[in-house]
Amino acid sequence: SSSPVEGRGKARRLVGIVAPQHGAVRAATGGGPGSYDRPGYHGYAWWPMEDASRPKLSINTFSAKSSKGVLQLVAERLGWAEKEASEKSKANVHWVVSPEETEDRLMSRAPNQRVSRIPGMHDLCRKVPFAVLMMRKSADDPEAFNFHPKTVILPQGAATAMREGVFKTGTAILKPDDGTQGDGIYLVATMDEAKRRMETIKMESAVLQRYITKPLLLDGFKFDMRIYVLVLSLKPLRVFMCREGLVRVCSIPYEKPDKSNLHHAARHLTNYTLNKSNSAYVHNPDLRDGGTGGKRLLSSVLQRLKSDRVDIDHIWSELRYVVAQGARALADGVLGKVPGVDPVKMWPYGQYRSE
């Protein structure tokens, strides 16, 4: 077993989550809050220490594409060797991007080699498959997954949207299955409006969720937190959560949605692509400044919220809980443990290989 390490070496920003019995984890931030009385809070947090006896590691960047430059910088800083080989390679880590590359590398890898992506995750993390997965988990364990908003899949779930409470707050958010960078996302007040939006941009399938009309605001602006998570293995489930992240802030002050502002994307959606073209958008040259700009470091924003008497220990604990439960759900989905989620469909070549 492992436990938090205190007073030994420099503090690490990468916190490991070990989840025995494939469960979620308790919050542990290194001197931070304890766990809450919520289901599934079992596990430990730990900080891996330096080991000078370990051999020099290597990474194959042949398939890294746009990530190659960043990987080269990271490899140099870590003292790793960079290799480039399209076929067999003795590198410890193979960096891949597409599902096809992931499966190809998986079938040729040696026992001591790792691939940068877990097969099946690419498809399962698309909006509709992920929503279906979370709906299944929420139905099986409503208390553990109570953070997931009421959701239906369109067009097949249109008739149940009202019964499921998707429009309970008066507004729902519509997201296309294959959309990126905020493209195709709309706030809608009725099911008819959602259907019209889908027809206009020819959405084949979409997620419709209850919109949170009273979010936590940052100086009057809506914001989101991008949390970086490393899933090292599924059996056992091993998850690492980075203590630093990115906060994206809307460029127009938030107002509760109504007919007059539903179309104000920069007021309700935090996507950088949508906000950067707005005249009110502020480019921040120093991400460490938590008080200004459309992009800021998570740590600086948490300190800013703390100065406004917001309980940031509670926020961090809740973030860890959501990450743990989300990882648990994804692992179950990839391993074929969730009814209605077919792991075979996640594989480009149609053969189940997650074991």
N, C-alpha and C positions, 0 to 999 in steps of 0.2 A: 504494500500500500504506500501511498505518498501523502505528504502533508505540506502546507505552506512553509516555505523556507524564509526565515527572517534573519537579517543582520549578517548575511554571508555574501560578499561580493556586491556588485552593482545590481540595482533593481532591474528586472527584465520587464519589457513592455508586452511580451508574449506570454499569456497565461494559459497553461494547459488544463484541460478538463478531462478527467478520467471518470468515465461513467460505468461503474460496475453494474452488472445485470441489465445493461442496455437501457438505462433510465436517464432522466434529466439530472441536473446537478444543482447543488445549493449555491447561492451567491458567495463568492470569496474573492476579495479584491486586495488581499495583502494588508491586513489591518483595517479593512472596511467592514461592512455590515455582515451580520450573520444571516442564516437562512430564514425564509418566511414559512408559515404553515400552509404550504401549497403542495399538491401531490407531486411526487417524483423528485423531491429535493434530496438526492443522495449522491455522494461523490466527493472528490477532493480537487483542490487546485494546487499546482506546483510550478516551480520555475526551474527548468533544466540548467545545470551548471556547466561551466566550461570544462572540457576534457582534453588536455594537451596530448594525450596518448592516442587519440583517434587519428586514423590516416586521413590524408587530404582527400576531400570529396570532389566530384566532377559533375558537370551538367551538360547535357546535349541540347544545344539551342537550334538545331537544324529546322525544326518545325515551329519555332517560337513566334515567327511573323513580327507583328508590331511590338511584341513584348521583349524582343531580343536586346534592344538598347538598355532597358532597365535591368534585365537579367545579367548583362555584362557588368554593369556597375555593382550590382549586389554580389555577384560572384567574386569580383575583385576585392570588395570590402571583406568578404568572408574568407578569402584565401582559397576559393574553389578554382578548379581548372575548368576552362570552357572547351567543349568538344563539339564538332559539327560532323555528323555522319547520317546519311539518309537510310543506310541499312543497319546492320548489327553494330552496336557500339557498347563499349565497356563502361560507359558513364553511369554514375550512381543514380542520376535523375534525368529523365527524358521529359522535356517540356513540349506539350502538345496543345492544340487549340480545338480542332474540330472533332466531332464524335468518331469519324472514320479514322483519323490519325490516332485517337485514343485507343480504339479497338485493335488497330494494326500493331501498335507498340505493345499493348498488353499481351498479345499472342506471341510476341518474340522476346519478351523481357526475360532476364535471368532472375533467380530468386532474390538476389540482393539488390535489385534495381527497382526504382519507383517511377511511376508515371504521374505527371502533374495534375491530371484530372481523374476523378473516379468515374468509370464507365456508367452511363445511364443518367448521370446528374444533369447533363446538358439538356436533355429532353424534359426531364422531370421538373426542372427549374423554369420552364416556360410558364407563362401566366395561367393558362387553363389547366394543364396537368398538375401544377403546384396547388392551384385552388381546389381541384378535385381531391388531391391527397389530403389537404388540410381539412376539407369538409368531412372526409371519412374519419380522420383522427378526432375531429371535434365531436362527431356523432358517437364515437366509441368512448370518449373520455371528455365530456363537456367541461368539467372543472379544470382539467389540466390545460386545455386549449381554449380557455375563455377569452384570450387576447385576440383570437382570430375573428374579424368582423363577419357579420351575416353576409352570405355570399350565394349567388346562383350563377349557373353557366348558361349563356345565351347562344343559340336561340331556344334550346330545349327546356330551359328552366324558367321561361317567361311567365308561365301560368302560376308558378309558385312564389314569385318574387314578393308579392304583397303578404302572403301567408308567412313567409320566412322573415319578414320585418326589414327587408332591404331598404324600403322607403320610410322607415319609422321616423327618421330625423327630418324628413321632407326632401332629402337629396341623396342621390346615389352616385357612385363614380364608375364609369364604364371604361374598361381597358381591353384593347384587342389582344388576342393571343400572341401574335407575332410582332407587336409594336415595340419600338425602342426609343429612348431619348424623349419620352413624352408624346410621341407621335400617335394620334388617334385616341388620346385619353380625353374624356369629356365628363363634366358634371351634368346630370340630368335629373329632372324633377318628376318624370312620369315614365312608365314603361313604353308608351307610344313614342316618346322622345328618344328613348334608347334604341328602339327599333329603327327610327328614321336615321339616327346617326350611323347605325350599322349598315343600312342600305346605301347611304350616301358614299361611304368610303369602302363599301364592299367587304365588310368584315364577315368572315365565315363563322368564326366563333369568338366569344368575348367573355370577360369576367365582369359581373355587376355586383358591387359591394356597397354596403351601407357606408355613407360618408360621415366621418367624424367631424361634427360641426363646432366642437369646443376643444380644439387642440391646445396643447401647451405652446405658448408664443414666446418668441425671442424679441424683446423690444417692440412688440406689436406685430411681428412678422411670423408667418408660418415657416417651419423648417423641418428638415429630416436629418437623420443620422445614418451615415453609411458605415456599417461595422464590417471589419474584415475578419473572416473566419477560415481556418485551415482544418479540414477534415482529413485526418491522417489514415484512419482505417474505419471500417464498418463493423468488423467482427474481430476484436471488441470495438465498440464505438469510442474513438479517440478524437477529441476536438480541441483545437487551440483558438483562442479568441484574442485578437490584438487589442491592446489597451488604448491605442491611438486610432483615430478614425477621421472621417471627413463629414462636415456639416454643410448642407446646402440650404440657402435661405432665399425665400421669395423676394422679389424686387418691389412688390406693392404691398402695403400694409393689409393685414387680414381683416375681412369682414365676413360675418355669417352669410352663407350663400342664400341668394334669393334671385328672382327673375332678372334683376338689374345687373347682377355681377357673375352669374354662372359662367359666362364666356370669358371672364378675366383670368386667363391661364396663369399669368405671373402673380396672381393673388392667391391662388389655390394649389398650384403645382410647383414643386421645387426643382424640377428638372433643369439642369444648366442650359441645355439647348434652347429651352423655351424662354428662359429669363435673360440670357446674355444679349439678346437683341432688343430688350426693353430699354427705353431711354433712362429709366430709373435704376438700372442695374449698376452696382458698384463693384469694380474689379479691385480685389484686395491683394496688394503686393506682398503682404505679410500675413500668412495664414494663422500665425500665432496670435493675431489680434482678434479676440473673441467678440469685439464690439462693432465690427464693420465688415462689409463685403459679402458677396454672394457665396463664397467658399471660405470655410474656416476650419481649423483643427478642432476635433472633438474635445480634447483636453481644455482648450481655451474657452470653448463655449460652456463646458460644464462649470468652469470657474466663474464665468459670467453669470450663469444661472444661480450659482451658490451665493453670489453677491446680492441677488434678488430674493434671497431666503428660500430658494428651491432646494428640496432635499435631494442632492445629487447622488448620495449613497443609495437611496431607494431607486433612483433612475438606473444607476449602473447595475444594481441587483436584478431589476426587471429586464434589462437588456440581456444579461447573462441567462436568465430564465428562458426568454424567448429564443435565444440562440440554441440553448440546449434542447428545448422541445422541438424546434425546427429541424435540428440535426437528427434528432431521434426519429422524426417523421420521415425525413428523406432517406435515412438508412433503412427503415422498414419498407419504404416504397421500392428502393433499388433491390432489396433482398427478397421481394415478392411476398411480404408479410401483410400487405394491405389489400383487402378484397376490393375489386374494381380497378385496381392499379396493376396493369399488366407489364411486368419487367421486360418481356420479350420485345415489346414495341419501342423500348428505349435504345435498342441496339441497331445500328445501321445495317448490319448483315442479317438481322432477324434471328440471331441465336443467343439464347440466354447465357451470359458468361459471368454473372456477378459473384458466383461462388469462387 
